[in-house]
Amino acid sequence: MTTDLDTPDTPPLDAPLEFWEQRIKASRWLITKTTALGASAAVLGVLGQGWLEDAAPLFPFISQNYGIWQAGYLLSLLIIFVVWAAAMRQKFGLLENSKKGFQVQLRIDEQNERRAQRAREARERRQKLEEDRDPVLFFKSASRSKKFDY
């Protein structure tokens, strides 16, 4: 069981990179699923056209207006394709955004590491300079003034 005292105030440095990596993986998975849905819709679209042709003689309302049914079916396939293409574009945009975010986070982490390294080096230089100085006696054993002694 963890308490608020057990967790640090700032997240670990790897947390942003892990976020971007997870987002890239999720984006790729979404692209894969959307592609699979599009492929299955295409297969069902091709099969549906055949099913519509096979059903025309069986159902009089289809055979009487077969041209309208076929046009409606093709229009619905076209709408599904446009929606699928828009979804794919969105998913690829999300993947590209995630990759850019990951690269930016890498640059930020590298800059922070360089800044921390420079600070460590400056601290070490100051400490070395302080060690190299001659010890100075700050307290001299001088006689005290008697002016205000009571």
ROLUM-70630 format. One record per residue: x, y, z of N, C-alpha, C, O in turn; residue in three letters. Coordinates in steps of 0.1 Angstrom, whole numbers, plus 5000, padded with zeros to 4 digits. Atoms other than C-alpha are relative to their C-alpha. Layout:
% ROLUM-70630
<pt <X,Y,Z>,<X,Y,Z>,<X,Y,Z>,<X,Y,Z>,'ALA'>
...
% end
This chain:
% ROLUM-70630
<pt <5008,4988,5000>,<5000,5000,5000>,<5009,5012,5000>,<5018,5014,5008>,'MET'>
<pt <4992,4987,5001>,<5014,5034,4990>,<4992,5011,5005>,<4980,5012,5003>,'THR'>
<pt <5006,4987,4995>,<5007,5067,5006>,<5005,5011,4991>,<5014,5009,4983>,'THR'>
<pt <4995,4988,5007>,<5012,5102,4993>,<5014,5003,5004>,<5022,5009,4996>,'ASP'>
<pt <4986,4997,4996>,<5045,5103,5012>,<5009,4991,4993>,<5021,4994,4991>,'LEU'>
<pt <4991,5009,5007>,<5058,5073,4993>,<5003,5004,4985>,<5013,5000,4980>,'ASP'>
<pt <4999,4996,5014>,<5053,5089,4959>,<5008,5013,4999>,<5006,5022,5007>,'THR'>
<pt <4992,4988,5001>,<5078,5115,4947>,<4991,5012,4995>,<4980,5009,4989>,'PRO'>
<pt <5007,4988,5004>,<5066,5151,4940>,<5000,5001,4985>,<4990,5005,4979>,'ASP'>
<pt <4999,4999,5014>,<5078,5149,4904>,<5000,4986,4994>,<5006,4977,5000>,'THR'>
<pt <4999,5014,5006>,<5073,5120,4880>,<5014,4997,4996>,<5022,5006,4994>,'PRO'>
<pt <4986,5004,5004>,<5103,5100,4870>,<5002,5006,4986>,<4993,5009,4978>,'PRO'>
<pt <4996,4994,5013>,<5122,5113,4839>,<4995,4991,4989>,<4992,4997,4978>,'LEU'>
<pt <5004,5008,5010>,<5111,5083,4819>,<4985,5000,4997>,<4981,4995,4987>,'ASP'>
<pt <5014,5000,5001>,<5074,5089,4824>,<4995,5007,4987>,<4987,5001,4980>,'ALA'>
<pt <5004,4994,5013>,<5070,5113,4794>,<5003,4991,4988>,<4996,4990,4979>,'PRO'>
<pt <4996,5009,5011>,<5089,5090,4771>,<4992,4988,4999>,<4988,4983,4988>,'LEU'>
<pt <5009,5012,5000>,<5068,5060,4782>,<4987,5004,4995>,<4980,4996,4988>,'GLU'>
<pt <5013,4995,5005>,<5037,5081,4775>,<5000,5000,4985>,<4991,4995,4978>,'PHE'>
<pt <5000,4999,5014>,<5048,5088,4740>,<5002,4987,4993>,<4996,4984,4982>,'TRP'>
<pt <4999,5014,5006>,<5059,5052,4733>,<4987,4993,5001>,<4983,4986,4991>,'GLU'>
<pt <5013,5006,5000>,<5025,5040,4745>,<4991,5006,4990>,<4983,4999,4984>,'GLN'>
<pt <5009,4994,5010>,<5008,5065,4723>,<5003,4996,4986>,<4994,4994,4978>,'ARG'>
<pt <4996,5005,5013>,<5028,5054,4693>,<4995,4986,4998>,<4990,4983,4987>,'ILE'>
<pt <5005,5013,5001>,<5020,5018,4700>,<4985,4999,4998>,<4979,4992,4990>,'LYS'>
<pt <5015,5000,5002>,<4983,5026,4704>,<4996,5005,4986>,<4986,5000,4981>,'ALA'>
<pt <5003,4995,5013>,<4983,5046,4672>,<5002,4990,4989>,<4994,4988,4980>,'SER'>
<pt <4998,5011,5009>,<4998,5017,4653>,<4989,4990,5001>,<4985,4984,4990>,'ARG'>
<pt <5010,5010,4998>,<4973,4994,4668>,<4987,5005,4994>,<4979,4997,4988>,'TRP'>
<pt <5013,4995,5006>,<4944,5017,4658>,<5001,5000,4985>,<4991,4997,4978>,'LEU'>
<pt <4999,5001,5015>,<4958,5019,4622>,<4998,4986,4995>,<4991,4984,4985>,'ILE'>
<pt <5002,5014,5004>,<4959,4981,4621>,<4986,4996,5001>,<4980,4990,4991>,'THR'>
<pt <5014,5003,4998>,<4924,4978,4634>,<4991,5006,4989>,<4982,5000,4983>,'LYS'>
<pt <5007,4993,5010>,<4911,5004,4610>,<5002,4994,4986>,<4993,4994,4978>,'THR'>
<pt <4997,5006,5012>,<4928,4988,4581>,<4993,4987,4999>,<4987,4983,4988>,'THR'>
<pt <5007,5013,5000>,<4913,4954,4590>,<4985,5003,4998>,<4979,4995,4991>,'ALA'>
<pt <5015,4997,5002>,<4878,4970,4593>,<4998,5004,4986>,<4987,5000,4980>,'LEU'>
<pt <5002,4996,5014>,<4883,4986,4559>,<5001,4988,4990>,<4993,4987,4981>,'GLY'>
<pt <4999,5012,5009>,<4894,4953,4543>,<4988,4991,5001>,<4983,4986,4991>,'ALA'>
<pt <5012,5009,4999>,<4865,4934,4558>,<4988,5008,4994>,<4979,5001,4989>,'SER'>
<pt <5011,4993,5007>,<4841,4962,4546>,<5001,4999,4985>,<4991,4998,4978>,'ALA'>
<pt <4998,5002,5015>,<4856,4959,4511>,<4995,4986,4996>,<4988,4984,4986>,'ALA'>
<pt <5005,5014,5004>,<4850,4921,4511>,<4985,4999,5001>,<4979,4993,4992>,'VAL'>
<pt <5015,5001,4999>,<4815,4925,4524>,<4993,5009,4989>,<4982,5005,4985>,'LEU'>
<pt <5006,4992,5011>,<4809,4952,4498>,<5000,4993,4987>,<4990,4993,4980>,'GLY'>
<pt <5000,5008,5012>,<4819,4929,4470>,<4990,4989,5001>,<4983,4986,4992>,'VAL'>
<pt <5010,5010,4998>,<4799,4901,4484>,<4986,5005,5000>,<4977,4999,4995>,'LEU'>
<pt <5014,4994,5000>,<4769,4924,4490>,<4995,5003,4987>,<4983,5002,4984>,'GLY'>
<pt <5005,4998,5014>,<4768,4933,4454>,<4995,4988,4994>,<4984,4988,4987>,'GLN'>
<pt <5005,5013,5005>,<4765,4897,4445>,<4987,4995,5007>,<4978,4990,5000>,'GLY'>
<pt <5012,5004,4993>,<4739,4891,4472>,<4988,5008,4995>,<4977,5003,4994>,'TRP'>
<pt <5011,4992,5006>,<4719,4920,4458>,<4995,4995,4987>,<4983,4995,4984>,'LEU'>
<pt <5003,5006,5013>,<4720,4905,4424>,<4992,4987,5001>,<4983,4984,4994>,'GLU'>
<pt <5007,5013,4998>,<4710,4871,4437>,<4986,5002,5007>,<4977,4994,5004>,'ASP'>
<pt <5013,4998,4993>,<4681,4886,4458>,<4990,5007,4991>,<4978,5007,4994>,'ALA'>
<pt <5009,4992,5009>,<4666,4906,4429>,<4989,4991,4995>,<4977,4996,4995>,'ALA'>
<pt <5011,5008,5004>,<4646,4877,4415>,<4991,4995,5011>,<4979,4992,5009>,'PRO'>
<pt <5008,5006,4989>,<4634,4865,4449>,<4991,5010,5006>,<4980,5007,5010>,'LEU'>
<pt <5008,4990,4994>,<4621,4898,4461>,<4995,5010,4989>,<5003,5016,4983>,'PHE'>
<pt <5006,4992,5011>,<4597,4917,4438>,<5004,5015,5002>,<5005,5022,4992>,'PRO'>
<pt <4997,4986,4998>,<4604,4951,4454>,<5014,5003,4996>,<5017,5015,4993>,'PHE'>
<pt <4986,4998,5004>,<4641,4947,4446>,<5001,4999,4985>,<5007,5008,4978>,'ILE'>
<pt <4999,5001,5015>,<4636,4935,4410>,<4993,5011,4993>,<4997,5014,4982>,'SER'>
<pt <5007,4989,5007>,<4611,4963,4402>,<5009,5012,5000>,<5008,5020,4990>,'GLN'>
<pt <4991,4988,4999>,<4636,4990,4413>,<5014,4996,5002>,<5021,5002,5010>,'ASN'>
<pt <4986,5005,4998>,<4669,4972,4409>,<5010,5011,4998>,<5020,5012,5005>,'TYR'>
<pt <4990,4989,5002>,<4687,5003,4395>,<5001,5009,5012>,<5011,5013,5015>,'GLY'>
<pt <5000,4991,4988>,<4676,5024,4425>,<5007,4993,5012>,<5015,4999,5019>,'ILE'>
<pt <4994,5008,4990>,<4687,4996,4449>,<5015,5000,4998>,<5023,5001,5007>,'TRP'>
<pt <4986,5001,5003>,<4720,4992,4432>,<5007,5014,5002>,<5018,5014,5007>,'GLN'>
<pt <4994,4987,4998>,<4727,5030,4431>,<5001,5003,5015>,<5011,5009,5020>,'ALA'>
<pt <4999,4998,4986>,<4718,5032,4468>,<5011,4992,5007>,<5017,4997,5016>,'GLY'>
<pt <4989,5009,4994>,<4741,5003,4476>,<5013,5006,4997>,<5022,5007,5006>,'TYR'>
<pt <4987,4994,5004>,<4770,5019,4457>,<5002,5013,5007>,<5013,5016,5011>,'LEU'>
<pt <4999,4987,4992>,<4763,5053,4474>,<5004,4997,5014>,<5012,5004,5020>,'LEU'>
<pt <4997,5003,4986>,<4764,5037,4508>,<5014,4994,5001>,<5021,4997,5011>,'SER'>
<pt <4986,5005,5000>,<4797,5019,4499>,<5009,5012,4998>,<5020,5012,5005>,'LEU'>
<pt <4992,4988,5002>,<4811,5052,4487>,<5001,5008,5013>,<5012,5013,5017>,'LEU'>
<pt <5000,4993,4987>,<4801,5069,4520>,<5008,4993,5010>,<5016,4999,5018>,'ILE'>
<pt <4992,5008,4991>,<4816,5041,4540>,<5015,5001,4997>,<5023,5003,5006>,'ILE'>
<pt <4986,4999,5004>,<4848,5044,4520>,<5005,5014,5004>,<5017,5015,5009>,'PHE'>
<pt <4995,4986,4996>,<4850,5082,4526>,<5002,5001,5015>,<5012,5007,5020>,'VAL'>
<pt <4999,5000,4986>,<4844,5077,4563>,<5013,4992,5004>,<5020,4997,5013>,'VAL'>
<pt <4988,5008,4997>,<4871,5050,4564>,<5013,5008,4997>,<5022,5007,5004>,'TRP'>
<pt <4988,4992,5004>,<4896,5072,4545>,<5002,5011,5010>,<5014,5014,5013>,'ALA'>
<pt <4998,4989,4990>,<4890,5101,4569>,<5005,4994,5013>,<5013,5000,5020>,'ALA'>
<pt <4995,5006,4987>,<4895,5077,4599>,<5015,4996,4998>,<5022,4998,5008>,'ALA'>
<pt <4986,5004,5002>,<4927,5064,4584>,<5009,5013,5000>,<5020,5012,5006>,'MET'>
<pt <4993,4987,5000>,<4939,5100,4578>,<5002,5005,5014>,<5013,5009,5018>,'ARG'>
<pt <5000,4996,4986>,<4931,5108,4614>,<5010,4991,5008>,<5018,4997,5016>,'GLN'>
<pt <4991,5009,4993>,<4950,5077,4627>,<5014,5003,4996>,<5023,5003,5005>,'LYS'>
<pt <4986,4997,5004>,<4981,5085,4606>,<5004,5013,5005>,<5016,5015,5009>,'PHE'>
<pt <4996,4987,4994>,<4980,5121,4618>,<5003,4998,5015>,<5013,5004,5020>,'GLY'>
<pt <4998,5003,4986>,<4978,5108,4654>,<5014,4993,5002>,<5022,4997,5011>,'LEU'>
<pt <4987,5007,5000>,<5008,5085,4647>,<5011,5010,4998>,<5021,5010,5005>,'LEU'>
<pt <4990,4990,5003>,<5028,5114,4632>,<5002,5009,5011>,<5013,5013,5015>,'GLU'>
<pt <4999,4991,4988>,<5020,5137,4661>,<5007,4993,5011>,<5015,4999,5018>,'ASN'>
<pt <4994,5007,4989>,<5030,5110,4686>,<5015,4998,4997>,<5023,5000,5007>,'SER'>
<pt <4986,5001,5003>,<5063,5105,4668>,<5007,5013,5002>,<5019,5013,5007>,'LYS'>
<pt <4994,4987,4998>,<5070,5142,4668>,<5001,5003,5015>,<5011,5008,5019>,'LYS'>
<pt <5000,4998,4985>,<5061,5144,4705>,<5011,4992,5007>,<5018,4997,5016>,'GLY'>
<pt <4989,5008,4995>,<5085,5116,4712>,<5013,5006,4998>,<5022,5006,5006>,'PHE'>
<pt <4987,4994,5003>,<5113,5133,4694>,<5003,5013,5008>,<5014,5015,5012>,'GLN'>
<pt <4999,4988,4993>,<5106,5166,4711>,<5004,4996,5015>,<5013,5003,5021>,'VAL'>
<pt <4998,5004,4986>,<5106,5148,4745>,<5015,4995,5001>,<5021,4998,5011>,'GLN'>
<pt <4986,5004,4999>,<5140,5132,4737>,<5009,5012,5000>,<5019,5012,5007>,'LEU'>
<pt <4991,4988,5000>,<5155,5166,4728>,<4999,5007,5014>,<5009,5012,5019>,'ARG'>
<pt <5001,4993,4987>,<5141,5181,4761>,<5008,4992,5010>,<5015,4998,5018>,'ILE'>
<pt <4992,5008,4990>,<5156,5152,4781>,<5015,5002,4998>,<5022,5002,5008>,'ASP'>
<pt <4986,4998,5002>,<5189,5156,4764>,<5005,5014,5004>,<5016,5015,5010>,'GLU'>
<pt <4997,4986,4996>,<5189,5194,4770>,<5001,5000,5016>,<5010,5006,5021>,'GLN'>
<pt <5000,5000,4985>,<5180,5188,4807>,<5012,4992,5005>,<5018,4996,5015>,'ASN'>
<pt <4988,5007,4996>,<5208,5162,4810>,<5012,5008,4998>,<5021,5008,5007>,'GLU'>
<pt <4989,4991,5002>,<5233,5186,4795>,<5001,5011,5010>,<5011,5014,5015>,'ARG'>
<pt <5000,4989,4990>,<5222,5214,4818>,<5004,4994,5014>,<5011,5001,5021>,'ARG'>
<pt <4997,5005,4988>,<5224,5191,4848>,<5015,4996,5001>,<5022,4998,5011>,'ALA'>
<pt <4986,5003,5001>,<5259,5180,4837>,<5008,5012,5002>,<5018,5012,5009>,'GLN'>
<pt <4992,4987,4998>,<5271,5216,4834>,<4999,5005,5014>,<5009,5010,5020>,'ARG'>
<pt <5001,4996,4986>,<5257,5223,4869>,<5009,4992,5009>,<5015,4997,5018>,'ALA'>
<pt <4991,5009,4992>,<5275,5193,4883>,<5015,5004,4999>,<5022,5005,5008>,'ARG'>
<pt <4986,4996,5002>,<5308,5204,4867>,<5003,5013,5006>,<5014,5015,5012>,'GLU'>
<pt <4998,4987,4994>,<5304,5240,4879>,<5001,4998,5016>,<5009,5004,5022>,'ALA'>
<pt <4999,5002,4985>,<5297,5227,4915>,<5013,4993,5003>,<5019,4997,5013>,'ARG'>
<pt <4987,5006,4997>,<5328,5205,4913>,<5011,5010,4999>,<5021,5009,5007>,'GLU'>
<pt <4990,4990,5001>,<5349,5234,4901>,<5000,5009,5012>,<5011,5012,5017>,'ARG'>
<pt <5000,4992,4988>,<5337,5256,4929>,<5005,4993,5012>,<5013,4999,5020>,'ARG'>
<pt <4996,5008,4989>,<5343,5229,4954>,<5015,4998,5000>,<5022,4999,5010>,'GLN'>
<pt <4986,5002,5001>,<5378,5223,4941>,<5008,5013,5003>,<5018,5013,5009>,'LYS'>
<pt <4994,4987,4997>,<5386,5261,4942>,<5000,5003,5015>,<5010,5008,5020>,'LEU'>
<pt <5001,4998,4986>,<5374,5262,4978>,<5010,4992,5007>,<5016,4996,5017>,'GLU'>
<pt <4991,5009,4994>,<5396,5233,4987>,<5015,5005,4998>,<5023,5003,5006>,'GLU'>
<pt <4986,4995,5004>,<5427,5248,4969>,<5004,5013,5008>,<5016,5015,5009>,'ASP'>
<pt <4996,4988,4993>,<5425,5281,4988>,<5007,4997,5013>,<5004,4987,5020>,'ARG'>
<pt <4993,5001,4987>,<5447,5287,5018>,<4989,5003,5011>,<4981,5012,5010>,'ASP'>
<pt <5010,4997,4990>,<5427,5285,5050>,<5003,5014,5006>,<5015,5017,5010>,'PRO'>
<pt <4998,4987,4995>,<5422,5320,5063>,<4994,5000,5014>,<4983,4995,5017>,'VAL'>
<pt <5005,4999,4986>,<5419,5327,5100>,<4990,5012,5001>,<4994,5023,5000>,'LEU'>
<pt <5010,4990,4999>,<5387,5345,5105>,<4999,5006,5014>,<4995,5018,5015>,'PHE'>
<pt <5001,4995,4986>,<5389,5349,5142>,<5015,5002,5005>,<5022,4992,5006>,'PHE'>
<pt <4987,4997,4995>,<5420,5366,5155>,<4999,5002,5015>,<4989,5006,5020>,'LYS'>
<pt <5000,4998,4985>,<5430,5367,5191>,<5005,5014,5003>,<5016,5015,5008>,'SER'>
<pt <4996,4986,4997>,<5430,5404,5195>,<4994,5004,5013>,<4984,4998,5018>,'ALA'>
<pt <5006,4996,4988>,<5424,5422,5227>,<4987,5007,4998>,<4985,5014,4988>,'SER'>
<pt <5013,4994,5002>,<5389,5434,5233>,<5001,5014,5005>,<5009,5018,5013>,'ARG'>
<pt <5001,4986,4997>,<5380,5469,5235>,<4994,5002,5014>,<4985,4994,5018>,'SER'>
<pt <5005,4997,4987>,<5373,5483,5269>,<4990,5011,5001>,<4986,5015,5011>,'LYS'>
<pt <5008,4988,5000>,<5352,5511,5258>,<4986,4998,5006>,<4982,5007,5014>,'LYS'>
<pt <5014,5002,4995>,<5318,5496,5266>,<5000,4990,5011>,<4989,4985,5015>,'PHE'>
<pt <5000,5009,4989>,<5329,5473,5294>,<4995,5007,5013>,<4999,5018,5016>,'ASP'>
<pt <5006,4994,4988>,<5310,5479,5326>,<5005,4994,5012>,<5002,4997,5023>,'TYR'>
% end
